[in-house]
Amino acid sequence: MKSLVLAEKPSVARELARVLGCNQKNKSYIEGSNYIVTWALGHLIELKMPEHYDSKYTTWRLEDLPIVPEKMGLKVIRQTTGQYKAIESLTKRKDVKEIIIATDAGREGELVARWILEKAGCHKPVKRLWISSQTDKAIKDGFKHLKPGKQFETLYDSAVCRAEADWLIGLNVSRALTTKYKDPLSAGRVQTPTLAMMIEREKEIASFVPKEYFTITAAAGLLEAEWEHNGEKRIFSAEKAEKIKAKLQGQKAILTAVVRKKKSEPQPMPYDLTELQRDANKRFGFSAKKTLNVLQGLYEQHKLVTYPRTDSRYLTTDMEATMIDRLHGISSGYRDEIRPALANKGKVQARRVFNNEKVTDHHAIIPTEEHLNLGKLDNDERKLYDMIVRRFLALFYPAYESEIIHAQFEVNGENLSARETNVLEPGFKQVSGKDDESSIRRQNLGNLAKGKAFSIGEVTLSKKLTEPPLRFSEADILGRMEKYGLGTPATRADIIEKLISAESVERQNSRLYPTKKGKQLIELVNDELTSPELTAKWEKELEEIARGKGNAKAFKAKIRKQTDQLVSEIKASDKSYRAHNLTGSKCPECGEFLKERKTKEGKILVCSSLDCGFRKHKDPKLSNRRCPQCHKKMEIHNGKAGAYFQCRRCNIVEKAEERKKTVTKHEERKLKQKYSPDEGSFGNSLGDLLKAALEKKD
């Protein structure tokens, strides 16, 4: 008898099969003597859409809302039907005694597998592989200690509640807004309060009135000091600032106090996903989605880091024994940095990192014991991996110790102050990649004696303006989402991308700008949906359900009631809306006005009627063909003689057939993978592989 192992992706399935000794490759699975390993392609099953319950819902009508099925049904995603049928067939094999769920160890991974098994009507015993890294050792240990599937049923219940809530509220509210105001308007229980926070910041910026203020610096002997009164360094009156400046000039500064204060900064905790996304955005400008994608590659493909979608920054106590192996794993790229840690036998100095109570499904993101080969990582992978490693290494170094010296002076009734920071113990900042807090200008304040007099030299009066708050960066909005419990570490990046694709928000210079559409949408949507507190409350309930402490049935009933209320409010609303992107041109097919939309392929014109599918490019589409003269991208056109390229700048025209299509490096890699034999000694160039494949065919 055999165990059927269900992975989430083909790449993970191949690794599991290799470790389990399965080598009989089939189109949809890999088989061995004890295991059959198959895979999903992300989700293979989804909730039925309204038209699957009743064909009348194919046409969107306000009077048909809300759509609240008594029992939510499941359907196979059309594009992946083949893989689903293969898995369904495998579950029915008589020699398959049990199912081992090996999808991602989290809420969404549980849903992927359970929906497949539910749709297939599989009632065979279920076990769960629950691992935090993809190394051979972790996989082998995980299969030795499989957990009973029953242990994760509450996690599945939570996932179903989340999926149904998003369907019921997101679909009904979006359809209600779209049909009432005749423009595609997207709303949801997480994206709407996230948008509301951006709109609130926009209002703060719009209402901001800059104020003029002044600061004063003065040379006291060789020292540089600043005017200060009760901790405030700004002066909001030009007249007062001039008077203070006059009082300081040509006077003596008497040192009244030298205050020393020692400061200890503990080692930072390792990363969870949200904190890593925030730091990667600040340091490298990575979007949250890009960070997650790069991190997934480090986890799955390179096996260099532990499970990415975690909300914990702590480690379990049993992991302390693995620290020395992890240090050896990174040694090829961080030889100097790990030397002190190895000399201390891999002992972690930040003891607070080991806390079982603060680790739920997964511990913090740290390096695995897999041996590092930096040459296999691309530039983005190196950047992200380096951040993770340096956070990990900080645990083995002492806390950062510094001394802040604050010198205070009295000058003709006014106060001046000077500060500097001296490093006593660099500690973890030796490996953190961050600068310490020591002043750029060393003043040696610690050697000064109270009562000493200094001549005041140049006094500088600087005029400045208060500045409005900045629009949110992705790092900022991720922090806000985490604070209010909006979404999960795994979904926050997708929420931001969804707001952008729905044209509610735009990315400009690494900042998030609400669009005219987004600003109008937030006025139309229900007040209850804009509140982060409501969504945070729902997320807390979902977490309780996952831990077996909540009531899934009661949550579903509450969401259904909420859906009905939200749709009723929209129907009764007397608010108005005007599409921000309407043009003066009319659709040639139905006569309605056209709207202008931005896409990756440039600006397009689409019909404003929801029943009309007319669309065309506003500007000629740019191709990847470069002008031979100015090297700019050429426009692509379709004429009577077929497609042709044109550079308007240089007035150069080329037929599309004039250049042979070259195979890109990506396409060449794909072809090599397709024609690479499992064994063989012939050359590995694309030509050799194709030649060998043809000979084999003959």
ZIQUISUL-V873529 format. One record per run of one state. SS is the DSSP state (A for helix, B for strand, O for the rest). FROM is the first residue (numbers start at 0). TO is the last residue. Records with the same first field share a line. If there is no record, write none. Layout:
SS: FROM-TO ; FROM-TO
//
This chain:
O: 0-0 ; 7-8 ; 20-22 ; 25-27 ; 31-33 ; 39-43 ; 47-48 ; 53-53 ; 58-60 ; 64-72 ; 76-76 ; 91-94 ; 102-105 ; 119-123 ; 128-134 ; 144-145 ; 181-189 ; 206-210 ; 220-221 ; 227-227 ; 229-230 ; 232-233 ; 235-236 ; 248-250 ; 265-269 ; 271-271 ; 284-286 ; 300-303 ; 305-313 ; 315-315 ; 329-333 ; 343-349 ; 354-354 ; 358-363 ; 365-365 ; 367-372 ; 376-377 ; 394-398 ; 411-412 ; 425-427 ; 432-443 ; 447-451 ; 465-472 ; 484-490 ; 501-503 ; 508-509 ; 514-514 ; 524-525 ; 530-530 ; 546-550 ; 572-580 ; 586-591 ; 599-600 ; 607-613 ; 617-619 ; 626-631 ; 639-640 ; 647-650 ; 658-663 ; 675-684 ; 697-697
B: 1-6 ; 23-24 ; 28-30 ; 34-38 ; 44-46 ; 73-75 ; 95-101 ; 124-127 ; 146-147 ; 211-219 ; 222-226 ; 228-228 ; 231-231 ; 234-234 ; 251-264 ; 270-270 ; 304-304 ; 314-314 ; 353-353 ; 364-364 ; 366-366 ; 399-410 ; 413-424 ; 452-464 ; 504-507 ; 510-513 ; 581-585 ; 592-598 ; 601-606 ; 614-616 ; 620-625 ; 632-638 ; 641-646 ; 651-654
A: 9-19 ; 49-52 ; 54-57 ; 61-63 ; 77-90 ; 106-118 ; 135-143 ; 148-180 ; 190-205 ; 237-247 ; 272-283 ; 287-299 ; 316-328 ; 334-342 ; 350-352 ; 355-357 ; 373-375 ; 378-393 ; 428-431 ; 444-446 ; 473-483 ; 491-500 ; 515-523 ; 526-529 ; 531-545 ; 551-571 ; 655-657 ; 664-674 ; 685-696
//
